[in-house]
Amino acid sequence: MAVTDEAIERIKGMIVSGALRPGDRLPKESVLAAELGLSRNSLREAVRALSLIRILDVRQGDGTYVTSLDPQLLLEAVSFVVDFHRDDTVLEFLAVRRILEPAATAMACGLLDDAALDALEEQLDALGDAPSVEELVAADLEFHRAIVRGAGNSVLCSLLDGLSGPTTRARVWRGLTQEDAISRTLHEHRAILGALRARDAEAARSWATVHIASVEQWLRSTL
């Protein structure tokens, strides 16, 4: 194991064990290096690496702190990595989304109140029957984001938010090239909303699966 990796593992161990908690300030560099049996250089590199993935917060002139460790904060690193996807991996992102999002939609079914469902319906009504592809894709992202947020699981919400980026271009491409893509998407959104209003979790899950799978199937045949 590289020295820096060992330093990262030691600091991670302190956080996992509870020796360092969210919001805690790390001991001075010289003290912590001696305590962990590390050189100050390797400790410094470890702190830099952990700050990049939002585990630690380095505040100039104040010290280094453990962040809140909030899932949304930590999963920003996943979104950053996802941004470097290659076009030939979009199908893999869609496949993961097809596994996770229907489950989140089913979870949200019993949790979204009437006001939240009314807001979704107003969004669909405002979009109209013939939106532009760009308007449809933007609304599609917000429609699913609102439903997933309603599932009440911040980890799932952050993961799906990170996965939505790589599929945006495919959705726009489909809207521009597939004849009935816009009308089909609007129909599927209405069907998902109808299942949510009926408090039918399995129907909501099924329609969400159909909705995502249709993009995946189109892209697979196109490629």
N, C-alpha and C positions, 0 to 999 in steps of 0.2 A: 504494500500500500504506500502511495506517495505521501510525503510528509504533510503536504497541505490537506490531502484527503483524510489523513489521520486527525489533523487538527479540527477539520469539519465534523468528523464523527465524535470527537470529544465534546465539542460545543453542543452538538445535537443531543448527545447523551445527557448533558446537564439540563437541557430544555425538556426532554422526554421524561426524565426522572423527577422533574419539578424543582430541581435546584435553582433553575432560572425560570421565572414565570413571565407570561405576557406583560409587557410594560416595565419589567425589571431592567435596571442598568447593570451592564457587565462590570466586573472589577477592573481596575486599571490594568493596562496591557502587561506591565511587568509582573504584577501580582498574579494575573490569570495565566500567563505563560509559565510561571514557576509552579503554580498549582497543578497545571495540566502536564507539566514536563515537556513543554514545547519551546522552540525558539521563538523570539518575538517576530521574526520575519514570517515564519510559517503561520503563526497566529494571525498576523496582519492579513496574509493572503486568504486565510479561512474566513475572516470577518468580511473581507471584500466580496468573496464569493457568496456568503450567506446574505449579504445586504442586497446583492443583485436579484436574489429570488425572494426577497421581502421577508426573510426570517429575522434579520437584524436591521436596525435603523441607526446609521452613523450620523450623529449630529455634531457638526464642526464646533469645537470649543465647549461642548457639553458632555460628550461621551457617546457610548454605543449602547443601544437599548434593544431588548427583545420587542418585536412588533406585537400587534394585537393577535397575530396568528389567525386572523379571520380567514375563513376559507376563500372568500372572494378575493382578498388581497393576495393570498398565496397562489391562487390559480391564475392570477395575471401572468405568471411566468409560463403557464401552459399556453395561454393565448399568444404570448410572444413567440414561442416555439412554433405554434400552429401557423403563424403568419409566413413561415418559411416553407410551407408545403409546396410540393410540385404538383402540376396539373394532373399527373397520372395517379395521384393519391386521393383525388376528390371522391372517387367511389368508396374508398375506405372510410373517409369522414362521413359520407352519407350512410354507410352501413352502421357505423357507431351511433349516429343520430337516430336511425331507424330502431335501434335497440333501446335507447334511453328515452327519447321524447314521448313515445306512446305511453310508457310507464309513468312519466311525469304528468302527462295529460290525464291519465286515469286517477292518479293521486290527487290532482287538482279538482277532480269532479265533485267531491264532497266538501271541498274547502272554499271554492269560489262562491261568494254570496251573490245575490241578485244584482246588487249595484255594480259589481265587477263584470258580470255577464252583460248587463245593460251597456256598460262602457265598450265592451267588445262588439256588441251589436251596432252601436252608434258608429264605431270605427268602420265596420263593414258597410253600413249605410252611406257614410260619407265618401267612401271609395267609389261607390256607384257600380254600374254594370260594365263600363268600358274604360277602366283606368289605363294609363300608360304602363309599360313593362316596369319602368323605374318606380312608379308609384306603387304598383302591385308588390314588387319585391320588398320595398321599404315597409309597406303595411304588413306583409307576410312575416317579416322579422319581428315587428312589434307585436303582432297577434300572438305568435308562439311564445315570445318572451313574457308577455303578460300571463299567459296560461301557466307556463313553467314556474314563474314567480309564485303563482297561486298554490303550487304544490307544497310550498313552505319548507323546501330543502335547499339551503344556500349553496351547498356543494354541487348538487345536480344542476341548479340554475347557472352557476359559474361555468361548469363543464360544457353545458349546452350553448351558452353564450359564446364560449371560445370556439366551439365547433361550427358555429353558424357562419363565420367569416369565409372559410374555404369553399363553402357551397353557394355563396352569393353569386359569383360569376356564372356558375352552372345554371342557377335559377333564371338569371337575366338571359342567358343564351337560349334556354328552353323557351322563355317567353317570346323571344324574337323569332324563333325558327319553327316552333310547333304550333300548328294552326289553332287548336282549341285550348292551349295552355292557360290562358287567362280565365276563360269561362270555367274550366275544370277546377282551377285553384279556388275561384270564388265559391263554386258549388261545394268543394271539400271543406272550406272554411265554415260555410253555413251548416254543413252536416256535423262538424266537430262541435260547433256552438249549440246546435240542437241537442246533441247527446249530453253536453254539459248541463243544459237547462233541464233535461229530463232526469238528471242525476244518474245516468246510465254509464257507469265507469267502463264497462266492457265495450260498449258501442263507441265511447270516446276514444278508447285505446285503438279499436279497429280502424276508425276513420283517420286517426293520426298516422297509423301504420300505412294505410292506403295512400294518404297524402304524401308522405315522405318517399314511399316505395315507387310512386309514379315518377318522381324526379329521377330516382336512382335507375329505374327501368329504362326511361328515355335516354339518360346519359350513357348507360351501358350499350344500348343499341346504336347510339350515335357514334360512340368510340369504336 
